[in-house]
């Protein structure tokens, strides 16, 4: 039988918890101090350690250092004074869950019933790391670049704990996939994972979607509705774009996180909440707080374990790995055997991918549809930002500037932004490569004419590089 050690200096708490734990098939030992708990640990290593955070002779979390094999014991921290600091401390020691007094009996039972051995989860994470070494995959995510390796390490560390996670990063970087990976590596993996986009649901409906409503609670409520917090019982709720949540609802979400209960719309009866929250946003939460759009107390309550996902442009060869994976999926679905050309793969690295992985996937799908057997690459969806002298991405021209001069400034700025790669610049400008070369030659010729008219004949002609092509005369000014 599994063994549990309950450490608390309140006799009545120890008494009823012992009954609940024994009813779930555990043998139980109890202690009212660190000293007594350590004596029990010497005799037998528990499968589950339920410890109060504040004990007469120290902090219950100190017992983790006394465990002979920490990876074989599940640690559940109990406290009567919930705070962000105590939650962070529980995560730091590797606690699998975090309970607030008075402890909800059903939630305690749920924790005991879903407790796989830590070694089982450690083994699963180890298998994922082996798969990462072989095929560049970790859970639902692909890529083996250094930024992704760092991300996987954080996901693997926080997944088995009870910590609330806040994912940040640009749109399309894979925040929902990261959330699903955390869920699948947690003790809640056999229970639902539900995702809700806080910015895509009407402010009038989002409270009902989260917490449910009673029949007749508002116009159109013709029956009782179970919200996400009830549907996901025992599992995980992913709140995407959480900074877009209405302020009045942010207050109610904060109360759920602090009390562990929620209330359906149209009633005042609290319902125990047994879900893990993973939140995400593609904007700066600190800025949202400053702008008054995101409550600071809710931000700190969600930001127990922050994780930032890297943009695709910082992931090196992951771009090609992901493109190949998307093409394999299309080939498998459609029963084809299309491949990328060498030029198509090279072109992937020339683009900036502001839409990140989502944009790359759409790009590969369009290129696949347009290809016969060899995928040459589709047209990019974004224009490379055109750099002006102020680096703002804009070129300012006066009214009345000749169109010929406007064309020249746009052409040269685009070429500079593309690092001198003429093929990329031509594609972005919507002209052929030959047309681009003709333009550059014409610009160089005009520069030579202006030089000759201004200074007269020159005894020596020096060679300079204009837009990557060596021509005689003075170098043009870059825009």
N, C-alpha and C positions, 0 to 999 in steps of 0.2 A: 504494500500500500504506500502511496506517496505520503511524505511527512511534512508538516507545517510547524513553524515556530512563530508564535504570536507574542509581540513585545509591546506592552502598554502598562502604564502605572495606574490606570483606572480599572478597578476590579470588575465592575459591571460590564464594561466594554469587552474585557478579556473573556468574561463568562459567556455572553451571548455569541461573540465571534467564534469561540471554541465550538459551540453547538452547531453553528452554521457550517464551519469547516469540516467537522466530523461527519455531518450529514452528507457532505459531498465526497466522502470516501477517503478522508485523510486521517492519519494519526496526528495528534496535536501535542505540542509542548508549549508552555507559557512562561513568560518572565516579566518582571516589573521594572527592570533596570538593565543598563548595559552589562554590569557585572554578572548578573544572573543569566543574561542571554549568552554571554561568552562561555559560561560554564556549560550551557546546553550545546553550544556549537562544538565544543571539544568532544562531547559524547556522540553527537550525530549531526551530519550536515543535512539541513532541511531542503526539500524540493521547493518550498515556498516560504519566504520570510515576510511576514506582515508586521511592520514596525511603525510605532508612533514616531513622529519627527522629533518631538521634545520629550526627553526622559529626565528623571531626577539627576542623573550623573552624566549627562551629555546628550548628543544628538544620535538618533537612531540610525542615521545614515553611516555612522562610524563603524557599524557592525559589518558593513561590506568588506572592510579591510581585514576582518577576522575570519572570513569564510575561507575554508581550505581550498575549495574549487569554485570561485565566483561564477564561472560559466554554467555550473550545474544548479544554481539556485535562482529562482525568480524572486525579485525584491519588489514589494508593494509598499509604498510610503503612505502613511496616514497622518493627517494633520487637522487640527481644529482652527488653524490660522492660515488660510490659503493666501498665497501671494505669488507674484512672478518669481521672486528670488527663491522661494522654496520649491517651486516647480522646476526651475533651472537646476537647483541642487539635486533634485530627484533624477533628472535626466543625466546629469554629470556622472552620477554613480552607477547609471545603467538600470534604473528602476523600470519595471515593466508596466507599472500603473501607479496612479496617484489618486488617493481617496480623501474626501473631505468629511470631517465629522459634522453632524451625526452621519455615520456611514450608511448608505442605502443597502439594505440586505440583498435585494435582487441584483444590484450591480456587483456586490461582492461574490455572489454565487456565479454570476456570468464570468467574472475573472477566473475563478477557480475551475470552471468547466472548460474554458477555452485555453487552458495553460498547456501547450506542448512543451516538451523539454527544451531548454535553451540550446542544448547540443543539436537538437533537430533544426532550429533556426540557423545556428552557426553553420551547420553542415550545408543548408540550403544556400546561404550567402557564399560559402566557399565554392559551391558548385557554380554559382553565377560568376564568380571571379575566374574560374577555370574556363567557363564559356566565353568570358570577356577576352581572355588570352587567345582563345582559338578563333572566334569569329567576330570579336568586337561588339558583343552584345551583353547588356546588363539589365535584366528584367525586361521592361518594355522599351528600353532605350538602346540606340546604336551609337558607336563611336569609341575610339580608344586613345584620343588625344589627351594631353596632360590635363587640360581643364576638365574633361569628362572623367578622367580617373579620379581627380579630386572630388568631383560631384558624387561619383559612385561611392566613395569612401564615406561621405557624409550621409548618403541615403542608407547605406548599410549599417551605420552606427545608430541612426535615430529610429529606424524602422521598428526594431523590437521593443522600443520604449513606449511610454504613454504620452510623450511630449507633443504639444501642439506645434505645427510646423508652418512657417510663412515662406512661401516660394515667391521670389521676385525674378524678373527678367523680361526682355523684350517679347512682343507678340511673336508666336510661332517657334519659341525655343523649346517647347515640350513640357510645360509646367504640369499639365494634366497627366502626361505619361510618367513624370517623376512622382506625382501623387499616387498613381496606381502602383508603381513599383514599391513605394513605401508601404502601401496597404498589403500588397502581396507578400511582403517580407515580415509582416507583423503578426501578432497573435489574433488579429481580427480578420485574417485572410479568408476564413470560411464564412464570413458574414458579408452583408452587402457593401458595395462601394457606390456611392451616389454623388454625382457631380451636378452643381447648379451654378449657372452664370448669373451673378448678382446684377450685372448691367444689362441683361437681355430680357429680364422679366419685369412686367409692369410693377411700379412701386405699390400699387393697390393690391397686387396678388402675391408678392414675394413673402409676406408674413404668413399667409395661408399655406404657401408652398413649403415653407420651412417647418412651421409648427402645427399645421393642420387647422381645421375649423369644425365647429359644431353645426348641425342642421339649423337653418334659420338665422345664423349669426349675421348674415348680410344678404342683400338682394342676389338671388341666384344660387344661394347655398341650400340646395334642396336635399342634401344628405350630408352625413358626417364624412369628413375627409382626413385621412391620416397623412401628416406632413413628412418631410424628409427625416426629421429627427425620430419619428416612430418607424418609418419604413427601413431605416438604416440601423436599427437597434443591434448593438453588438459590433457594428462595422465602422465605416469611415464616411464622413461627409466632406466633399471637396468644394469649397466656396471660391469659385473663380471670380476675378475682378471684385474682390471684397471691398475695395475702396469706393466702389460705385453704389454700395448699399445705402439706402436712405438713413439719415441720422437717427430718426426715431427707432428704426429697427436695429441699428447698431447698439442702442441702449439695451434692448431685449436680448440680443445675442450675448452681450457682455454678462448679463445676469445669468444666462444659461451656463456660460463658462465658469462663473463664480459659484453658482449654487448646485449645478448638476441637475437642474429641473427646467422644464419649459411649460408653457400654458397654451392650449389651443385658443384660436380666435373664437370668442363667444362664450368663454367660460373662465373661471378663476381657479380651477382645480389644477395644482401642479402635477406634472407627470415626470417621473425619473428619466434622465437622459443617460444613455450608455452608448455614446459615439465618440469617435476621435475626430477632431477638426484639423483639416489641412486647408489653409487659405492661400490665395495667390493673387498677384496683381502685376500688371505690366507698367505701372507708373510708380514713381517714388512714393512710398508710404509716408516718409517724413515730410515731403512736400505737400501731400494731401492733408496731413495733420496741420501744417502751417497755414494752408489755405482754408482750414475750417471744414473740410469735406470728410475727414476721418477722425474719429474720436481718439485722443491720445491714450486714454486708459485701455481702450479696446486694442489699439496697436500694440501696446506693451504686453497685453494678455495673449495676443496671437503670436508675438515675436519671440516666443520661448526658444525656438531653434530656427533661426533664419538660414535660408539657402538661396543663393543666386545662381541662376542658370546662365551659362555663357552663350553669347550670340554666335551664330554659325561662322561669321567672318574670323573668329578667333580660334576655330577648331581645326585649322590646317587640313590634313588629308581626310578628315572625317567627311568633308564635302563629297569627295569621290566615293568613299565607302557608303554613304547614305544614298547617293545617286544610283550606285550599283544595286543596292538593296531594293530601292523602289522599282528599278527596272526588272529585277528578279520576280518581285511580287506581281508586276504586270504580265510578265511572260507566263508565270504560273497560272494566273487567272484566265488569260486569253489563249493559252496553249501555243504560244509563239516562242521564238528563240532569237529575239533581236539583241543586238550588242551596240555599245557605244563605239564611235570612231575615236581615234586618237585626238583629233581636233576638238571633238565634242567634249572630251574629258578636260582638255586644256582650257577650253572656254569656261568651264565651271569656276575656275580659279580667277577669272578675269572679272567676275561679277561681284557686287557688294552684298547681295542678299539681305536687304533691309527687312524682308518678311521671314528670314531665317529658314528653319527646316520646313515649315509649311509651304513657303514659297518655292523651295527647291523641289518638293514633292509635286507641286502643281506644274512646275517647269518640265520635269521629267515626263509627266503624263502627257503634256502637250507635244513634246518632242517625240514621244513614243507613237502617238496617233499619226503624226505627220510622216513618220519613217516607214520604209518598206522592210528592209532587213537590217540596215545599219542606221543607228540613231545619230544624226548629225547635230542635234541640238535645236531647240525651238528659239523663237524670238524672245528676248528678255522682257519681263513685265515692268521693269523699272528702268528709268534713265539714270545713268550715273550722275551724281550731283555735279553741276557745272561750277567750278571754282572761279571766283573773281579775285581781284587783288585783295579784297577784305576777307577772303575765305568764308564768306557767308553762304556760298552756294548760289549766288545770284550775280547776274551781270546787269549793271545799270547803264542805260544809254539815254542820251538826251533826245528830246523830240526833234525830228528833222535829221537825225544821223542817217547817212546813206545806207541802204539795205546791204550794199556790198561790204561796208565796214562792219555792220552787225553780223553778217554771215561769217566774216573773218574772225571776229572776236569769239563767237560761239564755237567755231571750229577749233581754234587754237586752245580755248579753255577746256573743251571736251577732250582733246588729245592729251593735254597735260594731266587732266584728272585720270585718264586711262593709263598713265605712266608711259606715254609714248607708243603704246600698242595700237598701231593704225587699224588693224582689222576690227578691234573692239570699238574704236572711235567711229569708224565708218558705219558699223551696224547700229550704234546708238543714234547717229545722225541721220540714218535712213538713206545712205548713199552707198554706191559701190566703192570698193577699195581703189579702183582706177580713178574714180572721180575725186577721191580724197587726195591722191598723189598729184593729180592735175591742179587741184586747188593750192596745195602747198608749193608747187612749182611756180604757180602764178603769183602767190604772195611773195615768194623770194625774188621773182623777177621785178615786181613793183618796188620792192625795197632797194634793189640795185639801181633802178631808175631814179628813185628819190635821192639816193646817195650821190649819184652822178650829177644830178641837177643842182644839188646843194653844194658840192665841193669841187666839181669839175673833174677832169680826167685824173686818175690816181696812178702813180708810177708802179705800185705793187698791189696785187690783189691777194688778200688773205682768204683762207677757207674757214668757214664757220658752219656749225651744225644747226640747221633749222628744222625743228620738229622731227629730229632723227635722221635727216637727210643732209649730206654734206654738199653745200653749194658755195660758190664764191660770193663775197660781199659781207656786209655787216650783219650780225645776228639780229633777228627781229625781237622786238620787245614782247615778253610773254604776258599773257593776260590770265 
